[in-house]
Amino acid sequence: MSERDLFANFARMRREMDEMLSGTWGRTTYISRRASGFSPNVDVYYSGDPQRAVVKCDLSGIDLASVGIEVSGRQLTIVGERPVQETEGRVYQQVEIPTGPFRHVVELQVDVDSERATATYDDGVLRVELPLREEGEVTRKVPVDRTRKGRVIDG
């Protein structure tokens, strides 16, 4: 069994545990979670030729200009904010769409090439594709210039 297979369902399990536990503590957990922002739902999978990690993030109702994406090592971070909707003159029965700032960190199980990452946004879903780093790409030799007191020494 590959390392990727071992960790493929951890994010889903964590999300299910969070949902299960939030039901246990009820309204208190809901209020504290709402006050500190939220974390949008994501799907992570690996596919294609050449192989790549694909992260799909549900960002419906979020202005794309407020979204930031950063890749560092094996972490993909998506940040942004869903604005609070106008509530004047409304009496709500139910409020489930979270608002406020968000920050979602996705722990990838493989090395990716952040220089070739791409992102698209369609119908409220952000899709980030991260090509897997090739085995030969992990090591890079960096030439060192020999200098003496600010001057380059030849050969």
GROMACS elastic network, one bead per residue, 0.5 to 0.9 nm:
[ bonds ]
;  ai    aj funct       b0    kb
    1     4     6  0.83037   500
    1     5     6  0.64678   500
    1     6     6  0.72776   500
    2     5     6  0.53534   500
    2     6     6  0.67271   500
    3     6     6  0.52493   500
    3     7     6  0.67587   500
    3     8     6  0.87414   500
    3   109     6  0.76280   500
    3   110     6  0.87058   500
    4     7     6  0.55605   500
    4     8     6  0.59504   500
    4    46     6  0.87941   500
    4   109     6  0.59965   500
    4   110     6  0.72650   500
    5     8     6  0.52533   500
    5     9     6  0.80716   500
    6     9     6  0.76504   500
    6    10     6  0.84453   500
    7    10     6  0.55323   500
    7    11     6  0.82991   500
    7   109     6  0.68941   500
    8    11     6  0.74819   500
    8    12     6  0.84158   500
    8    44     6  0.80565   500
    8    45     6  0.76108   500
    8   109     6  0.79576   500
    9    12     6  0.52971   500
    9    13     6  0.61571   500
    9    14     6  0.86475   500
   10    13     6  0.50455   500
   10    14     6  0.60584   500
   10    15     6  0.85776   500
   11    14     6  0.50793   500
   11    15     6  0.61746   500
   11    16     6  0.86355   500
   11    42     6  0.86410   500
   11    43     6  0.84002   500
   11    44     6  0.83150   500
   11   106     6  0.83218   500
   11   107     6  0.86055   500
   12    15     6  0.51378   500
   12    16     6  0.62052   500
   12    17     6  0.86161   500
   12    42     6  0.89573   500
   12    43     6  0.82258   500
   13    16     6  0.51167   500
   13    17     6  0.61237   500
   13    18     6  0.85860   500
   14    17     6  0.50795   500
   14    18     6  0.61208   500
   14    19     6  0.86311   500
   15    18     6  0.50734   500
   15    19     6  0.62411   500
   15    20     6  0.86129   500
   15    41     6  0.84377   500
   16    19     6  0.51015   500
   16    20     6  0.60993   500
   16    21     6  0.85892   500
   17    20     6  0.50023   500
   17    21     6  0.60261   500
   17    22     6  0.83909   500
   18    21     6  0.52427   500
   18    22     6  0.59550   500
   18    23     6  0.86494   500
   19    22     6  0.51948   500
   19    23     6  0.64581   500
   19    24     6  0.89686   500
   20    23     6  0.54371   500
   20    24     6  0.67672   500
   21    25     6  0.66975   500
   21    26     6  0.85601   500
   21    29     6  0.89516   500
   22    25     6  0.55019   500
   22    26     6  0.59642   500
   22    27     6  0.83603   500
   22    28     6  0.88508   500
   22    29     6  0.60101   500
   22    30     6  0.70524   500
   23    27     6  0.82841   500
   23    29     6  0.83836   500
   23    30     6  0.88031   500
   24    29     6  0.88365   500
   25    28     6  0.63567   500
   25    29     6  0.58626   500
   25    30     6  0.83195   500
   26    29     6  0.59380   500
   26    30     6  0.65473   500
   27    31     6  0.60908   500
   27    32     6  0.86368   500
   28    31     6  0.52923   500
   28    32     6  0.63142   500
   28    33     6  0.85610   500
   29    32     6  0.52544   500
   29    33     6  0.59859   500
   29    34     6  0.84984   500
   30    33     6  0.51995   500
   30    34     6  0.61109   500
   30    35     6  0.86700   500
   31    34     6  0.51306   500
   31    35     6  0.61978   500
   31    36     6  0.88196   500
   32    35     6  0.51799   500
   32    36     6  0.64722   500
   32    37     6  0.88127   500
   33    36     6  0.54199   500
   33    37     6  0.62963   500
   33    38     6  0.65517   500
   34    37     6  0.52609   500
   34    38     6  0.64390   500
   34    98     6  0.68520   500
   34    99     6  0.74707   500
   34   100     6  0.78070   500
   35    38     6  0.85286   500
   35   100     6  0.80790   500
   36   100     6  0.78759   500
   36   101     6  0.76552   500
   36   102     6  0.83737   500
   37    81     6  0.83995   500
   37    98     6  0.76086   500
   37    99     6  0.67559   500
   37   100     6  0.50769   500
   37   102     6  0.53383   500
   37   103     6  0.81635   500
   38    98     6  0.64581   500
   38    99     6  0.72358   500
   38   100     6  0.71286   500
   38   101     6  0.67442   500
   38   102     6  0.50582   500
   38   103     6  0.73753   500
   38   104     6  0.85054   500
   39    42     6  0.89614   500
   39    98     6  0.87753   500
   39   101     6  0.86642   500
   39   102     6  0.54509   500
   39   103     6  0.60722   500
   39   104     6  0.55392   500
   39   105     6  0.89689   500
   40    57     6  0.66611   500
   40    58     6  0.59605   500
   40    59     6  0.68233   500
   40    98     6  0.87551   500
   40   102     6  0.73255   500
   40   103     6  0.81666   500
   40   104     6  0.69175   500
   41    56     6  0.84274   500
   41    57     6  0.59037   500
   41    58     6  0.56373   500
   41    59     6  0.83795   500
   41   104     6  0.86828   500
   42    55     6  0.66620   500
   42    56     6  0.54319   500
   42    58     6  0.63780   500
   42   104     6  0.87092   500
   42   106     6  0.84663   500
   43    54     6  0.79966   500
   43    55     6  0.56746   500
   43    56     6  0.51345   500
   43    57     6  0.66082   500
   43    58     6  0.88273   500
   44    53     6  0.70575   500
   44    54     6  0.56673   500
   44    56     6  0.65114   500
   44    57     6  0.88551   500
   44   106     6  0.84009   500
   44   108     6  0.83588   500
   45    52     6  0.84812   500
   45    53     6  0.58588   500
   45    54     6  0.53663   500
   45    55     6  0.67095   500
   45    56     6  0.87642   500
   46    51     6  0.68393   500
   46    52     6  0.56330   500
   46    54     6  0.59887   500
   46    55     6  0.88502   500
   47    50     6  0.80356   500
   47    51     6  0.54626   500
   47    52     6  0.57214   500
   47    53     6  0.67453   500
   47    54     6  0.75366   500
   48    52     6  0.62526   500
   48    53     6  0.88103   500
   49    52     6  0.77125   500
   50   131     6  0.73550   500
   50   132     6  0.79550   500
   51   130     6  0.88674   500
   51   131     6  0.62431   500
   51   132     6  0.58809   500
   51   133     6  0.89477   500
   52   112     6  0.77697   500
   52   129     6  0.65080   500
   52   130     6  0.53688   500
   52   133     6  0.86494   500
   53   108     6  0.79444   500
   53   110     6  0.82086   500
   53   112     6  0.76769   500
   53   128     6  0.81448   500
   53   129     6  0.58443   500
   53   130     6  0.50522   500
   53   131     6  0.62334   500
   53   132     6  0.67124   500
   54   127     6  0.69372   500
   54   128     6  0.57526   500
   54   130     6  0.63386   500
   54   131     6  0.85677   500
   55    76     6  0.88367   500
   55   106     6  0.84418   500
   55   126     6  0.79981   500
   55   127     6  0.57193   500
   55   128     6  0.51292   500
   55   129     6  0.65281   500
   55   130     6  0.82779   500
   56   125     6  0.64868   500
   56   126     6  0.55963   500
   56   128     6  0.64260   500
   56   129     6  0.87637   500
   57    78     6  0.87058   500
   57   124     6  0.85211   500
   57   125     6  0.55981   500
   57   126     6  0.50350   500
   57   127     6  0.64572   500
   57   128     6  0.83304   500
   58   124     6  0.62692   500
   58   126     6  0.65176   500
   59    62     6  0.55915   500
   59    63     6  0.85437   500
   59    64     6  0.85334   500
   59    82     6  0.83655   500
   59   121     6  0.89061   500
   59   123     6  0.89347   500
   59   124     6  0.51484   500
   59   125     6  0.55416   500
   59   126     6  0.65350   500
   60    63     6  0.86001   500
   60    82     6  0.87616   500
   60   123     6  0.73980   500
   60   125     6  0.66309   500
   61    82     6  0.67586   500
   61    83     6  0.84076   500
   61   124     6  0.68325   500
   62    65     6  0.85432   500
   62    66     6  0.75223   500
   62    67     6  0.80209   500
   62    80     6  0.79709   500
   62    81     6  0.67459   500
   62    82     6  0.50160   500
   62    83     6  0.74086   500
   62   124     6  0.76795   500
   63    66     6  0.56961   500
   63    67     6  0.72695   500
   63    80     6  0.85731   500
   63    81     6  0.79624   500
   63    82     6  0.73764   500
   63    83     6  0.86273   500
   64    67     6  0.52557   500
   64    68     6  0.85027   500
   64    80     6  0.83400   500
   64   121     6  0.80583   500
   65    68     6  0.81152   500
   65    80     6  0.85844   500
   66    79     6  0.79848   500
   66    80     6  0.50997   500
   66    81     6  0.61979   500
   66    82     6  0.83943   500
   67    78     6  0.70298   500
   67    79     6  0.56050   500
   67    81     6  0.71758   500
   68    77     6  0.80017   500
   68    78     6  0.57418   500
   68    79     6  0.51422   500
   68    80     6  0.62093   500
   69    76     6  0.72190   500
   69    77     6  0.57364   500
   69    79     6  0.65959   500
   69    80     6  0.89946   500
   69   119     6  0.87380   500
   69   128     6  0.88718   500
   70    75     6  0.81418   500
   70    76     6  0.58239   500
   70    77     6  0.51737   500
   70    78     6  0.66687   500
   70    79     6  0.86579   500
   70   114     6  0.88115   500
   71    74     6  0.73422   500
   71    75     6  0.57549   500
   71    77     6  0.63812   500
   71   112     6  0.88967   500
   71   114     6  0.60634   500
   71   117     6  0.85622   500
   72    75     6  0.52708   500
   72    76     6  0.65683   500
   72    77     6  0.81916   500
   72   114     6  0.76387   500
   73    76     6  0.81908   500
   73   108     6  0.88376   500
   73   111     6  0.70001   500
   73   112     6  0.74810   500
   73   113     6  0.89095   500
   73   114     6  0.81298   500
   74   106     6  0.83171   500
   74   107     6  0.60467   500
   74   108     6  0.50805   500
   74   109     6  0.68768   500
   74   110     6  0.65769   500
   74   111     6  0.58301   500
   74   112     6  0.68011   500
   75   105     6  0.65462   500
   75   106     6  0.56663   500
   75   108     6  0.59338   500
   76   104     6  0.81976   500
   76   105     6  0.57419   500
   76   106     6  0.50822   500
   76   107     6  0.66631   500
   76   108     6  0.73644   500
   77   103     6  0.69962   500
   77   104     6  0.56996   500
   77   106     6  0.62470   500
   77   107     6  0.87982   500
   78   102     6  0.80439   500
   78   103     6  0.57694   500
   78   104     6  0.52448   500
   78   105     6  0.64822   500
   78   106     6  0.82457   500
   79   101     6  0.76165   500
   79   102     6  0.55777   500
   79   104     6  0.64055   500
   79   105     6  0.86329   500
   80   100     6  0.85222   500
   80   101     6  0.57971   500
   80   102     6  0.54891   500
   80   103     6  0.67330   500
   81    99     6  0.72102   500
   81   100     6  0.53075   500
   81   102     6  0.57204   500
   81   103     6  0.86471   500
   82    85     6  0.89058   500
   82    98     6  0.76679   500
   82   100     6  0.51578   500
   82   101     6  0.63719   500
   82   102     6  0.78999   500
   83    99     6  0.58183   500
   83   100     6  0.58291   500
   83   101     6  0.81627   500
   84    87     6  0.85641   500
   84    98     6  0.85886   500
   84    99     6  0.54722   500
   84   100     6  0.64906   500
   85    99     6  0.81153   500
   86    89     6  0.88743   500
   86    90     6  0.86440   500
   87    90     6  0.54944   500
   87    91     6  0.79897   500
   87    92     6  0.86382   500
   88    91     6  0.85535   500
   92    95     6  0.68934   500
   95    98     6  0.79325   500
   99   102     6  0.84545   500
  108   111     6  0.76063   500
  108   112     6  0.84131   500
  110   132     6  0.70095   500
  110   133     6  0.81178   500
  111   131     6  0.88388   500
  111   132     6  0.59696   500
  111   133     6  0.55168   500
  111   134     6  0.84500   500
  111   138     6  0.85386   500
  112   115     6  0.88630   500
  112   116     6  0.87929   500
  112   117     6  0.83980   500
  112   130     6  0.59283   500
  112   131     6  0.56760   500
  112   134     6  0.83790   500
  113   116     6  0.57547   500
  113   117     6  0.67424   500
  113   130     6  0.64128   500
  113   131     6  0.55920   500
  113   132     6  0.58191   500
  113   134     6  0.83185   500
  113   137     6  0.87828   500
  114   117     6  0.51378   500
  114   118     6  0.88065   500
  114   130     6  0.65820   500
  114   131     6  0.77093   500
  114   132     6  0.89059   500
  114   133     6  0.86555   500
  115   118     6  0.88668   500
  115   130     6  0.88216   500
  116   129     6  0.86117   500
  116   130     6  0.68357   500
  116   131     6  0.65985   500
  117   128     6  0.70838   500
  117   129     6  0.56499   500
  117   131     6  0.65023   500
  118   127     6  0.82556   500
  118   128     6  0.57356   500
  118   129     6  0.53072   500
  118   130     6  0.67398   500
  118   131     6  0.89059   500
  119   126     6  0.69874   500
  119   127     6  0.55031   500
  119   129     6  0.62573   500
  119   130     6  0.88287   500
  120   125     6  0.82851   500
  120   126     6  0.58526   500
  120   127     6  0.52396   500
  120   128     6  0.65803   500
  120   129     6  0.86330   500
  121   124     6  0.67125   500
  121   125     6  0.56310   500
  121   127     6  0.61732   500
  121   128     6  0.87818   500
  122   125     6  0.54116   500
  122   126     6  0.66290   500
  122   127     6  0.80749   500
  123   126     6  0.84984   500
  130   133     6  0.88638   500
  131   134     6  0.88477   500
  133   136     6  0.82204   500
  133   137     6  0.62688   500
  133   138     6  0.71014   500
  134   137     6  0.51976   500
  134   138     6  0.70642   500
  135   138     6  0.59439   500
  135   139     6  0.84731   500
  136   139     6  0.66522   500
  136   140     6  0.86885   500
  137   140     6  0.69066   500
  145   152     6  0.69373   500
  145   153     6  0.80665   500
  146   151     6  0.84350   500
  146   152     6  0.59595   500
  146   153     6  0.58771   500
  146   154     6  0.80445   500
  146   155     6  0.87143   500
  147   150     6  0.59480   500
  147   151     6  0.52098   500
  147   153     6  0.55562   500
  147   154     6  0.89469   500
  148   151     6  0.53173   500
  148   152     6  0.65162   500
  148   153     6  0.68614   500
  149   152     6  0.85215   500
